[in-house]
Amino acid sequence: MNDIKEQLRIFNEERDWDQFHSPENLAKSVAIEAGELLECFQWNNDFDQRAVSDEIADVMMYCIMLADKIDIDLEQEILRKLEQNKEKYPVEKCKGSSKKYDEFD
């Protein structure tokens, strides 16, 4: 992850784009790119692998840049959130179910 963050920093510094990368603008960009990802599946599930891959990469790059900008350790936070989700969705209650955690008996 650190190598990717560094490559993104270099890419943006070379173009003097950091001036446009406020947390708000980066969050907007995540949503915009996520919309473009959804567009790949708009009319059916017959998707173009390259287009989907490109959009996933765009979403991830903006997420990484946003986390870096506001000083979030993305790896640590993903692992923390995974542990939180394990508690909310214990295997014995949710296996094979699409119910939300507050809908379990």
Biopython code that builds the backbone (N, CA, C, O; Angstrom):
import numpy as np
from Bio.PDB.StructureBuilder import StructureBuilder

atoms = [
    (1, "MET", "N", (0.830, -1.198, 0.000)),
    (1, "MET", "CA", (0.000, 0.000, 0.000)),
    (1, "MET", "C", (0.874, 1.260, 0.000)),
    (1, "MET", "O", (0.542, 2.244, -0.661)),
    (2, "ASN", "N", (1.972, 1.231, 0.730)),
    (2, "ASN", "CA", (2.840, 2.412, 0.787)),
    (2, "ASN", "C", (3.433, 2.750, -0.576)),
    (2, "ASN", "O", (3.584, 3.924, -0.916)),
    (3, "ASP", "N", (3.770, 1.723, -1.357)),
    (3, "ASP", "CA", (4.315, 1.963, -2.691)),
    (3, "ASP", "C", (3.270, 2.627, -3.580)),
    (3, "ASP", "O", (3.588, 3.545, -4.336)),
    (4, "ILE", "N", (2.029, 2.167, -3.492)),
    (4, "ILE", "CA", (0.955, 2.764, -4.295)),
    (4, "ILE", "C", (0.734, 4.217, -3.873)),
    (4, "ILE", "O", (0.596, 5.098, -4.722)),
    (5, "LYS", "N", (0.700, 4.467, -2.558)),
    (5, "LYS", "CA", (0.539, 5.849, -2.085)),
    (5, "LYS", "C", (1.655, 6.735, -2.623)),
    (5, "LYS", "O", (1.403, 7.854, -3.069)),
    (6, "GLU", "N", (2.865, 6.246, -2.583)),
    (6, "GLU", "CA", (4.000, 7.043, -3.059)),
    (6, "GLU", "C", (3.896, 7.299, -4.560)),
    (6, "GLU", "O", (4.158, 8.413, -5.012)),
    (7, "GLN", "N", (3.523, 6.302, -5.326)),
    (7, "GLN", "CA", (3.365, 6.478, -6.769)),
    (7, "GLN", "C", (2.266, 7.496, -7.082)),
    (7, "GLN", "O", (2.414, 8.303, -8.000)),
    (8, "LEU", "N", (1.166, 7.461, -6.324)),
    (8, "LEU", "CA", (0.097, 8.444, -6.512)),
    (8, "LEU", "C", (0.571, 9.850, -6.144)),
    (8, "LEU", "O", (0.243, 10.818, -6.830)),
    (9, "ARG", "N", (1.338, 9.959, -5.066)),
    (9, "ARG", "CA", (1.880, 11.270, -4.680)),
    (9, "ARG", "C", (2.763, 11.843, -5.776)),
    (9, "ARG", "O", (2.630, 13.010, -6.144)),
    (10, "ILE", "N", (3.656, 11.026, -6.292)),
    (10, "ILE", "CA", (4.573, 11.464, -7.352)),
    (10, "ILE", "C", (3.781, 11.884, -8.594)),
    (10, "ILE", "O", (4.029, 12.945, -9.166)),
    (11, "PHE", "N", (2.842, 11.057, -8.999)),
    (11, "PHE", "CA", (2.013, 11.356, -10.172)),
    (11, "PHE", "C", (1.341, 12.720, -10.026)),
    (11, "PHE", "O", (1.358, 13.530, -10.953)),
    (12, "ASN", "N", (0.750, 12.970, -8.859)),
    (12, "ASN", "CA", (0.037, 14.228, -8.625)),
    (12, "ASN", "C", (0.982, 15.412, -8.467)),
    (12, "ASN", "O", (0.679, 16.510, -8.932)),
    (13, "GLU", "N", (2.125, 15.202, -7.814)),
    (13, "GLU", "CA", (3.103, 16.284, -7.649)),
    (13, "GLU", "C", (3.654, 16.719, -9.004)),
    (13, "GLU", "O", (3.810, 17.914, -9.254)),
    (14, "GLU", "N", (3.950, 15.759, -9.879)),
    (14, "GLU", "CA", (4.488, 16.085, -11.196)),
    (14, "GLU", "C", (3.518, 16.949, -12.000)),
    (14, "GLU", "O", (3.943, 17.731, -12.851)),
    (15, "ARG", "N", (2.248, 16.817, -11.740)),
    (15, "ARG", "CA", (1.224, 17.554, -12.483)),
    (15, "ARG", "C", (0.677, 18.753, -11.709)),
    (15, "ARG", "O", (-0.187, 19.475, -12.206)),
    (16, "ASP", "N", (1.178, 18.960, -10.503)),
    (16, "ASP", "CA", (0.714, 20.030, -9.622)),
    (16, "ASP", "C", (-0.801, 19.942, -9.386)),
    (16, "ASP", "O", (-1.510, 20.947, -9.429)),
    (17, "TRP", "N", (-1.273, 18.720, -9.137)),
    (17, "TRP", "CA", (-2.701, 18.493, -8.945)),
    (17, "TRP", "C", (-3.108, 18.470, -7.477)),
    (17, "TRP", "O", (-4.301, 18.484, -7.175)),
    (18, "ASP", "N", (-2.159, 18.435, -6.571)),
    (18, "ASP", "CA", (-2.525, 18.384, -5.151)),
    (18, "ASP", "C", (-3.397, 19.572, -4.760)),
    (18, "ASP", "O", (-4.220, 19.464, -3.852)),
    (19, "GLN", "N", (-3.224, 20.687, -5.431)),
    (19, "GLN", "CA", (-4.029, 21.878, -5.139)),
    (19, "GLN", "C", (-5.524, 21.626, -5.330)),
    (19, "GLN", "O", (-6.348, 22.332, -4.748)),
    (20, "PHE", "N", (-5.875, 20.643, -6.126)),
    (20, "PHE", "CA", (-7.278, 20.329, -6.385)),
    (20, "PHE", "C", (-7.807, 19.203, -5.498)),
    (20, "PHE", "O", (-8.999, 18.896, -5.519)),
    (21, "HIS", "N", (-6.920, 18.597, -4.726)),
    (21, "HIS", "CA", (-7.266, 17.393, -3.975)),
    (21, "HIS", "C", (-7.609, 17.677, -2.518)),
    (21, "HIS", "O", (-6.963, 17.162, -1.605)),
    (22, "SER", "N", (-8.620, 18.491, -2.314)),
    (22, "SER", "CA", (-9.142, 18.681, -0.954)),
    (22, "SER", "C", (-9.878, 17.399, -0.579)),
    (22, "SER", "O", (-10.293, 16.648, -1.461)),
    (23, "PRO", "N", (-10.045, 17.141, 0.706)),
    (23, "PRO", "CA", (-10.820, 15.951, 1.095)),
    (23, "PRO", "C", (-12.199, 15.922, 0.440)),
    (23, "PRO", "O", (-12.653, 14.867, -0.002)),
    (24, "GLU", "N", (-12.864, 17.068, 0.376)),
    (24, "GLU", "CA", (-14.184, 17.128, -0.245)),
    (24, "GLU", "C", (-14.126, 16.729, -1.718)),
    (24, "GLU", "O", (-14.946, 15.935, -2.178)),
    (25, "ASN", "N", (-13.161, 17.278, -2.459)),
    (25, "ASN", "CA", (-13.048, 16.946, -3.880)),
    (25, "ASN", "C", (-12.699, 15.475, -4.098)),
    (25, "ASN", "O", (-13.196, 14.848, -5.033)),
    (26, "LEU", "N", (-11.848, 14.930, -3.239)),
    (26, "LEU", "CA", (-11.499, 13.517, -3.365)),
    (26, "LEU", "C", (-12.700, 12.631, -3.059)),
    (26, "LEU", "O", (-12.912, 11.626, -3.737)),
    (27, "ALA", "N", (-13.487, 12.988, -2.047)),
    (27, "ALA", "CA", (-14.694, 12.215, -1.732)),
    (27, "ALA", "C", (-15.687, 12.270, -2.889)),
    (27, "ALA", "O", (-16.304, 11.261, -3.232)),
    (28, "LYS", "N", (-15.838, 13.444, -3.488)),
    (28, "LYS", "CA", (-16.712, 13.566, -4.660)),
    (28, "LYS", "C", (-16.207, 12.676, -5.791)),
    (28, "LYS", "O", (-16.994, 12.024, -6.477)),
    (29, "SER", "N", (-14.904, 12.656, -5.977)),
    (29, "SER", "CA", (-14.319, 11.851, -7.046)),
    (29, "SER", "C", (-14.545, 10.359, -6.820)),
    (29, "SER", "O", (-14.758, 9.613, -7.775)),
    (30, "VAL", "N", (-14.500, 9.921, -5.565)),
    (30, "VAL", "CA", (-14.814, 8.519, -5.257)),
    (30, "VAL", "C", (-16.228, 8.199, -5.726)),
    (30, "VAL", "O", (-16.455, 7.184, -6.385)),
    (31, "ALA", "N", (-17.176, 9.066, -5.384)),
    (31, "ALA", "CA", (-18.577, 8.838, -5.756)),
    (31, "ALA", "C", (-18.761, 8.871, -7.275)),
    (31, "ALA", "O", (-19.498, 8.055, -7.829)),
    (32, "ILE", "N", (-18.106, 9.796, -7.937)),
    (32, "ILE", "CA", (-18.216, 9.899, -9.395)),
    (32, "ILE", "C", (-17.670, 8.644, -10.059)),
    (32, "ILE", "O", (-18.304, 8.082, -10.952)),
    (33, "GLU", "N", (-16.509, 8.209, -9.630)),
    (33, "GLU", "CA", (-15.912, 7.004, -10.216)),
    (33, "GLU", "C", (-16.729, 5.761, -9.880)),
    (33, "GLU", "O", (-16.823, 4.847, -10.699)),
    (34, "ALA", "N", (-17.322, 5.713, -8.681)),
    (34, "ALA", "CA", (-18.195, 4.587, -8.335)),
    (34, "ALA", "C", (-19.413, 4.564, -9.253)),
    (34, "ALA", "O", (-19.888, 3.493, -9.630)),
    (35, "GLY", "N", (-19.917, 5.738, -9.609)),
    (35, "GLY", "CA", (-21.019, 5.825, -10.570)),
    (35, "GLY", "C", (-20.604, 5.290, -11.932)),
    (35, "GLY", "O", (-21.383, 4.614, -12.604)),
    (36, "GLU", "N", (-19.386, 5.592, -12.333)),
    (36, "GLU", "CA", (-18.892, 5.078, -13.614)),
    (36, "GLU", "C", (-18.733, 3.560, -13.560)),
    (36, "GLU", "O", (-18.949, 2.879, -14.563)),
    (37, "LEU", "N", (-18.362, 3.031, -12.408)),
    (37, "LEU", "CA", (-18.297, 1.579, -12.227)),
    (37, "LEU", "C", (-19.688, 0.962, -12.374)),
    (37, "LEU", "O", (-19.851, -0.054, -13.050)),
    (38, "LEU", "N", (-20.673, 1.569, -11.750)),
    (38, "LEU", "CA", (-22.052, 1.087, -11.874)),
    (38, "LEU", "C", (-22.536, 1.117, -13.317)),
    (38, "LEU", "O", (-23.280, 0.241, -13.759)),
    (39, "GLU", "N", (-22.102, 2.136, -14.037)),
    (39, "GLU", "CA", (-22.512, 2.276, -15.426)),
    (39, "GLU", "C", (-22.088, 1.063, -16.269)),
    (39, "GLU", "O", (-22.742, 0.728, -17.257)),
    (40, "CYS", "N", (-20.997, 0.415, -15.870)),
    (40, "CYS", "CA", (-20.543, -0.778, -16.594)),
    (40, "CYS", "C", (-21.578, -1.905, -16.531)),
    (40, "CYS", "O", (-21.568, -2.805, -17.371)),
    (41, "PHE", "N", (-22.464, -1.857, -15.542)),
    (41, "PHE", "CA", (-23.478, -2.890, -15.348)),
    (41, "PHE", "C", (-24.890, -2.347, -15.560)),
    (41, "PHE", "O", (-25.865, -2.986, -15.163)),
    (42, "GLN", "N", (-25.005, -1.183, -16.180)),
    (42, "GLN", "CA", (-26.273, -0.469, -16.231)),
    (42, "GLN", "C", (-27.415, -1.277, -16.826)),
    (42, "GLN", "O", (-28.504, -1.289, -16.252)),
    (43, "TRP", "N", (-27.220, -1.935, -17.922)),
    (43, "TRP", "CA", (-28.347, -2.570, -18.610)),
    (43, "TRP", "C", (-28.376, -4.081, -18.466)),
    (43, "TRP", "O", (-29.414, -4.706, -18.682)),
    (44, "ASN", "N", (-27.260, -4.666, -18.107)),
    (44, "ASN", "CA", (-27.226, -6.114, -17.904)),
    (44, "ASN", "C", (-25.926, -6.494, -17.215)),
    (44, "ASN", "O", (-25.106, -5.637, -16.887)),
    (45, "ASN", "N", (-25.754, -7.768, -17.005)),
    (45, "ASN", "CA", (-24.554, -8.257, -16.335)),
    (45, "ASN", "C", (-23.472, -8.653, -17.338)),
    (45, "ASN", "O", (-22.497, -9.311, -16.976)),
    (46, "ASP", "N", (-23.642, -8.254, -18.584)),
    (46, "ASP", "CA", (-22.697, -8.543, -19.643)),
    (46, "ASP", "C", (-21.679, -7.403, -19.694)),
    (46, "ASP", "O", (-21.823, -6.481, -20.497)),
    (47, "PHE", "N", (-20.660, -7.458, -18.849)),
    (47, "PHE", "CA", (-19.751, -6.329, -18.682)),
    (47, "PHE", "C", (-18.429, -6.535, -19.405)),
    (47, "PHE", "O", (-18.031, -7.657, -19.715)),
    (48, "ASP", "N", (-17.773, -5.432, -19.661)),
    (48, "ASP", "CA", (-16.445, -5.423, -20.259)),
    (48, "ASP", "C", (-15.414, -5.474, -19.128)),
    (48, "ASP", "O", (-15.322, -4.546, -18.324)),
    (49, "GLN", "N", (-14.654, -6.542, -19.070)),
    (49, "GLN", "CA", (-13.684, -6.764, -17.988)),
    (49, "GLN", "C", (-12.700, -5.597, -17.858)),
    (49, "GLN", "O", (-12.412, -5.159, -16.744)),
    (50, "ARG", "N", (-12.192, -5.095, -18.962)),
    (50, "ARG", "CA", (-11.212, -4.003, -18.925)),
    (50, "ARG", "C", (-11.841, -2.730, -18.372)),
    (50, "ARG", "O", (-11.235, -2.041, -17.551)),
    (51, "ALA", "N", (-13.058, -2.416, -18.821)),
    (51, "ALA", "CA", (-13.735, -1.204, -18.341)),
    (51, "ALA", "C", (-14.008, -1.298, -16.847)),
    (51, "ALA", "O", (-13.812, -0.323, -16.122)),
    (52, "VAL", "N", (-14.456, -2.452, -16.379)),
    (52, "VAL", "CA", (-14.719, -2.639, -14.944)),
    (52, "VAL", "C", (-13.418, -2.519, -14.152)),
    (52, "VAL", "O", (-13.377, -1.869, -13.107)),
    (53, "SER", "N", (-12.369, -3.141, -14.650)),
    (53, "SER", "CA", (-11.065, -3.069, -13.992)),
    (53, "SER", "C", (-10.571, -1.628, -13.896)),
    (53, "SER", "O", (-10.062, -1.212, -12.856)),
    (54, "ASP", "N", (-10.720, -0.870, -14.976)),
    (54, "ASP", "CA", (-10.302, 0.537, -14.972)),
    (54, "ASP", "C", (-11.076, 1.340, -13.929)),
    (54, "ASP", "O", (-10.490, 2.138, -13.198)),
    (55, "GLU", "N", (-12.382, 1.131, -13.861)),
    (55, "GLU", "CA", (-13.202, 1.904, -12.913)),
    (55, "GLU", "C", (-12.918, 1.513, -11.470)),
    (55, "GLU", "O", (-12.897, 2.374, -10.590)),
    (56, "ILE", "N", (-12.699, 0.224, -11.213)),
    (56, "ILE", "CA", (-12.325, -0.202, -9.861)),
    (56, "ILE", "C", (-11.008, 0.457, -9.461)),
    (56, "ILE", "O", (-10.860, 0.933, -8.335)),
    (57, "ALA", "N", (-10.055, 0.482, -10.388)),
    (57, "ALA", "CA", (-8.769, 1.122, -10.102)),
    (57, "ALA", "C", (-8.953, 2.603, -9.806)),
    (57, "ALA", "O", (-8.329, 3.127, -8.883)),
    (58, "ASP", "N", (-9.797, 3.287, -10.571)),
    (58, "ASP", "CA", (-10.049, 4.708, -10.320)),
    (58, "ASP", "C", (-10.655, 4.926, -8.935)),
    (58, "ASP", "O", (-10.227, 5.816, -8.200)),
    (59, "VAL", "N", (-11.647, 4.118, -8.581)),
    (59, "VAL", "CA", (-12.275, 4.239, -7.256)),
    (59, "VAL", "C", (-11.223, 4.033, -6.168)),
    (59, "VAL", "O", (-11.136, 4.816, -5.221)),
    (60, "MET", "N", (-10.436, 2.988, -6.309)),
    (60, "MET", "CA", (-9.425, 2.681, -5.292)),
    (60, "MET", "C", (-8.365, 3.781, -5.187)),
    (60, "MET", "O", (-7.941, 4.131, -4.086)),
    (61, "MET", "N", (-7.939, 4.325, -6.326)),
    (61, "MET", "CA", (-6.924, 5.386, -6.267)),
    (61, "MET", "C", (-7.444, 6.605, -5.518)),
    (61, "MET", "O", (-6.732, 7.183, -4.697)),
    (62, "TYR", "N", (-8.686, 6.996, -5.799)),
    (62, "TYR", "CA", (-9.242, 8.142, -5.079)),
    (62, "TYR", "C", (-9.431, 7.835, -3.600)),
    (62, "TYR", "O", (-9.215, 8.711, -2.763)),
    (63, "CYS", "N", (-9.826, 6.620, -3.260)),
    (63, "CYS", "CA", (-9.950, 6.244, -1.840)),
    (63, "CYS", "C", (-8.591, 6.310, -1.143)),
    (63, "CYS", "O", (-8.484, 6.813, -0.025)),
    (64, "ILE", "N", (-7.569, 5.805, -1.805)),
    (64, "ILE", "CA", (-6.225, 5.833, -1.229)),
    (64, "ILE", "C", (-5.740, 7.267, -1.069)),
    (64, "ILE", "O", (-5.151, 7.607, -0.043)),
    (65, "MET", "N", (-5.981, 8.114, -2.070)),
    (65, "MET", "CA", (-5.560, 9.521, -1.975)),
    (65, "MET", "C", (-6.311, 10.244, -0.860)),
    (65, "MET", "O", (-5.724, 11.055, -0.144)),
    (66, "LEU", "N", (-7.593, 9.961, -0.707)),
    (66, "LEU", "CA", (-8.380, 10.593, 0.358)),
    (66, "LEU", "C", (-7.858, 10.158, 1.725)),
    (66, "LEU", "O", (-7.654, 10.991, 2.608)),
    (67, "ALA", "N", (-7.645, 8.876, 1.896)),
    (67, "ALA", "CA", (-7.123, 8.375, 3.177)),
    (67, "ALA", "C", (-5.763, 8.996, 3.481)),
    (67, "ALA", "O", (-5.492, 9.384, 4.618)),
    (68, "ASP", "N", (-4.924, 9.086, 2.478)),
    (68, "ASP", "CA", (-3.602, 9.687, 2.655)),
    (68, "ASP", "C", (-3.726, 11.162, 3.028)),
    (68, "ASP", "O", (-3.015, 11.647, 3.909)),
    (69, "LYS", "N", (-4.623, 11.868, 2.361)),
    (69, "LYS", "CA", (-4.803, 13.306, 2.591)),
    (69, "LYS", "C", (-5.237, 13.594, 4.029)),
    (69, "LYS", "O", (-4.787, 14.573, 4.625)),
    (70, "ILE", "N", (-6.107, 12.749, 4.589)),
    (70, "ILE", "CA", (-6.621, 13.011, 5.942)),
    (70, "ILE", "C", (-5.958, 12.119, 6.994)),
    (70, "ILE", "O", (-6.454, 11.962, 8.109)),
    (71, "ASP", "N", (-4.816, 11.542, 6.598)),
    (71, "ASP", "CA", (-3.952, 10.802, 7.516)),
    (71, "ASP", "C", (-4.652, 9.601, 8.154)),
    (71, "ASP", "O", (-4.638, 9.429, 9.373)),
    (72, "ILE", "N", (-5.249, 8.793, 7.319)),
    (72, "ILE", "CA", (-5.846, 7.533, 7.770)),
    (72, "ILE", "C", (-4.948, 6.400, 7.300)),
    (72, "ILE", "O", (-4.585, 6.329, 6.126)),
    (73, "ASP", "N", (-4.594, 5.519, 8.220)),
    (73, "ASP", "CA", (-3.836, 4.319, 7.877)),
    (73, "ASP", "C", (-4.835, 3.324, 7.317)),
    (73, "ASP", "O", (-5.519, 2.628, 8.068)),
    (74, "LEU", "N", (-4.916, 3.259, 6.006)),
    (74, "LEU", "CA", (-5.948, 2.488, 5.329)),
    (74, "LEU", "C", (-5.876, 1.004, 5.688)),
    (74, "LEU", "O", (-6.907, 0.386, 5.953)),
    (75, "GLU", "N", (-4.703, 0.439, 5.702)),
    (75, "GLU", "CA", (-4.569, -0.978, 6.048)),
    (75, "GLU", "C", (-5.078, -1.244, 7.459)),
    (75, "GLU", "O", (-5.826, -2.196, 7.683)),
    (76, "GLN", "N", (-4.678, -0.416, 8.400)),
    (76, "GLN", "CA", (-5.114, -0.567, 9.792)),
    (76, "GLN", "C", (-6.628, -0.413, 9.910)),
    (76, "GLN", "O", (-7.275, -1.176, 10.627)),
    (77, "GLU", "N", (-7.188, 0.558, 9.219)),
    (77, "GLU", "CA", (-8.628, 0.803, 9.316)),
    (77, "GLU", "C", (-9.453, -0.282, 8.637)),
    (77, "GLU", "O", (-10.544, -0.613, 9.103)),
    (78, "ILE", "N", (-8.948, -0.838, 7.544)),
    (78, "ILE", "CA", (-9.650, -1.952, 6.902)),
    (78, "ILE", "C", (-9.677, -3.151, 7.841)),
    (78, "ILE", "O", (-10.714, -3.796, 7.993)),
    (79, "LEU", "N", (-8.564, -3.449, 8.464)),
    (79, "LEU", "CA", (-8.518, -4.574, 9.407)),
    (79, "LEU", "C", (-9.409, -4.324, 10.622)),
    (79, "LEU", "O", (-10.074, -5.242, 11.104)),
    (80, "ARG", "N", (-9.425, -3.087, 11.118)),
    (80, "ARG", "CA", (-10.290, -2.741, 12.254)),
    (80, "ARG", "C", (-11.751, -2.914, 11.871)),
    (80, "ARG", "O", (-12.533, -3.475, 12.639)),
    (81, "LYS", "N", (-12.121, -2.440, 10.695)),
    (81, "LYS", "CA", (-13.508, -2.537, 10.236)),
    (81, "LYS", "C", (-13.908, -3.986, 9.983)),
    (81, "LYS", "O", (-15.050, -4.370, 10.236)),
    (82, "LEU", "N", (-12.980, -4.784, 9.490)),
    (82, "LEU", "CA", (-13.252, -6.206, 9.298)),
    (82, "LEU", "C", (-13.564, -6.880, 10.630)),
    (82, "LEU", "O", (-14.489, -7.688, 10.712)),
    (83, "GLU", "N", (-12.810, -6.559, 11.661)),
    (83, "GLU", "CA", (-13.081, -7.112, 12.995)),
    (83, "GLU", "C", (-14.451, -6.665, 13.498)),
    (83, "GLU", "O", (-15.198, -7.460, 14.069)),
    (84, "GLN", "N", (-14.776, -5.402, 13.287)),
    (84, "GLN", "CA", (-16.093, -4.877, 13.683)),
    (84, "GLN", "C", (-17.202, -5.632, 12.947)),
    (84, "GLN", "O", (-18.219, -5.981, 13.547)),
    (85, "ASN", "N", (-17.009, -5.881, 11.664)),
    (85, "ASN", "CA", (-18.007, -6.610, 10.887)),
    (85, "ASN", "C", (-18.140, -8.062, 11.342)),
    (85, "ASN", "O", (-19.234, -8.625, 11.303)),
    (86, "LYS", "N", (-17.049, -8.663, 11.768)),
    (86, "LYS", "CA", (-17.110, -10.028, 12.292)),
    (86, "LYS", "C", (-18.008, -10.096, 13.522)),
    (86, "LYS", "O", (-18.736, -11.070, 13.712)),
    (87, "GLU", "N", (-17.953, -9.064, 14.353)),
    (87, "GLU", "CA", (-18.806, -9.013, 15.542)),
    (87, "GLU", "C", (-20.264, -8.779, 15.162)),
    (87, "GLU", "O", (-21.162, -9.390, 15.742)),
    (88, "LYS", "N", (-20.505, -7.902, 14.197)),
    (88, "LYS", "CA", (-21.866, -7.594, 13.770)),
    (88, "LYS", "C", (-22.499, -8.750, 13.002)),
    (88, "LYS", "O", (-23.716, -8.936, 13.037)),
    (89, "TYR", "N", (-21.677, -9.514, 12.319)),
    (89, "TYR", "CA", (-22.168, -10.596, 11.462)),
    (89, "TYR", "C", (-21.499, -11.919, 11.833)),
    (89, "TYR", "O", (-20.687, -12.438, 11.066)),
    (90, "PRO", "N", (-21.832, -12.469, 13.004)),
    (90, "PRO", "CA", (-21.235, -13.750, 13.387)),
    (90, "PRO", "C", (-21.680, -14.855, 12.431)),
    (90, "PRO", "O", (-22.836, -14.896, 12.011)),
    (91, "VAL", "N", (-20.767, -15.735, 12.098)),
    (91, "VAL", "CA", (-21.019, -16.799, 11.131)),
    (91, "VAL", "C", (-22.272, -17.589, 11.488)),
    (91, "VAL", "O", (-23.092, -17.886, 10.619)),
    (92, "GLU", "N", (-22.418, -17.928, 12.757)),
    (92, "GLU", "CA", (-23.542, -18.773, 13.166)),
    (92, "GLU", "C", (-24.909, -18.116, 12.953)),
    (92, "GLU", "O", (-25.925, -18.810, 12.899)),
    (93, "LYS", "N", (-24.942, -16.808, 12.833)),
    (93, "LYS", "CA", (-26.216, -16.107, 12.615)),
    (93, "LYS", "C", (-26.432, -15.700, 11.164)),
    (93, "LYS", "O", (-27.574, -15.619, 10.712)),
    (94, "CYS", "N", (-25.369, -15.447, 10.438)),
    (94, "CYS", "CA", (-25.556, -14.820, 9.128)),
    (94, "CYS", "C", (-25.132, -15.657, 7.932)),
    (94, "CYS", "O", (-25.343, -15.237, 6.794)),
    (95, "LYS", "N", (-24.548, -16.816, 8.149)),
    (95, "LYS", "CA", (-24.056, -17.611, 7.025)),
    (95, "LYS", "C", (-25.182, -17.898, 6.034)),
    (95, "LYS", "O", (-26.225, -18.446, 6.391)),
    (96, "GLY", "N", (-24.944, -17.516, 4.789)),
    (96, "GLY", "CA", (-25.909, -17.751, 3.725)),
    (96, "GLY", "C", (-27.083, -16.793, 3.712)),
    (96, "GLY", "O", (-28.014, -16.977, 2.928)),
    (97, "SER", "N", (-27.065, -15.767, 4.565)),
    (97, "SER", "CA", (-28.168, -14.821, 4.662)),
    (97, "SER", "C", (-27.738, -13.439, 4.187)),
    (97, "SER", "O", (-26.594, -13.034, 4.389)),
    (98, "SER", "N", (-28.655, -12.721, 3.557)),
    (98, "SER", "CA", (-28.352, -11.355, 3.132)),
    (98, "SER", "C", (-28.982, -10.338, 4.073)),
    (98, "SER", "O", (-29.008, -9.146, 3.766)),
    (99, "LYS", "N", (-29.496, -10.797, 5.224)),
    (99, "LYS", "CA", (-30.107, -9.889, 6.179)),
    (99, "LYS", "C", (-29.064, -8.942, 6.777)),
    (99, "LYS", "O", (-27.885, -9.276, 6.893)),
    (100, "LYS", "N", (-29.534, -7.763, 7.148)),
    (100, "LYS", "CA", (-28.689, -6.803, 7.844)),
    (100, "LYS", "C", (-28.553, -7.248, 9.300)),
    (100, "LYS", "O", (-29.422, -7.953, 9.813)),
    (101, "TYR", "N", (-27.480, -6.847, 9.964)),
    (101, "TYR", "CA", (-27.172, -7.327, 11.307)),
    (101, "TYR", "C", (-28.307, -7.092, 12.293)),
    (101, "TYR", "O", (-28.476, -7.879, 13.225)),
    (102, "ASP", "N", (-29.086, -6.033, 12.116)),
    (102, "ASP", "CA", (-30.161, -5.757, 13.072)),
    (102, "ASP", "C", (-31.453, -6.532, 12.759)),
    (102, "ASP", "O", (-32.465, -6.354, 13.437)),
    (103, "GLU", "N", (-31.413, -7.383, 11.740)),
    (103, "GLU", "CA", (-32.567, -8.208, 11.391)),
    (103, "GLU", "C", (-32.427, -9.648, 11.871)),
    (103, "GLU", "O", (-33.341, -10.451, 11.688)),
    (104, "PHE", "N", (-31.284, -9.983, 12.486)),
    (104, "PHE", "CA", (-31.095, -11.332, 12.993)),
    (104, "PHE", "C", (-31.924, -11.547, 14.247)),
    (104, "PHE", "O", (-32.181, -10.613, 15.007)),
    (105, "ASP", "N", (-32.336, -12.790, 14.454)),
    (105, "ASP", "CA", (-33.130, -13.128, 15.652)),
    (105, "ASP", "C", (-32.304, -13.055, 16.904)),
    (105, "ASP", "O", (-32.814, -13.308, 17.996)),
]
sb = StructureBuilder()
sb.init_structure("model")
sb.init_model(0)
sb.init_chain("A")
sb.init_seg("    ")
for serial, (resi, resn, name, xyz) in enumerate(atoms, 1):
    if name == "N":
        sb.init_residue(resn, " ", resi, " ")
    sb.init_atom(name, np.array(xyz, "f"), 0.0, 1.0, " ", f" {name:<3s}", serial, name[0])
structure = sb.get_structure()
